């Protein structure tokens, strides 16, 4: 998992992260989607960037509040492509 201290704590931070993924600012290969998930070991929530084979490319921890309120943003995208 990504840096333990680098936690997304609000919807603005989540949107910024998603825009970075959408605009390919993170230099990831074969990005196919983004999902929210729960760590099976400790129950912590995270947002995951997945490749076309559903393999984890990048993840960031998120707060429970972001998990609950940011699901539509992750599901529908930001609609903010800046190309």
Buried (B, 14 or more C-beta within 10 A) or exposed (E): EEEEEEBBEBEEBBBEBBBBBBEEEEEBEEBEBBBBBEEEEEEBBBBBBBBEEEEEBBBBBBBEEBBEEBEEBBEEBBEEEEE
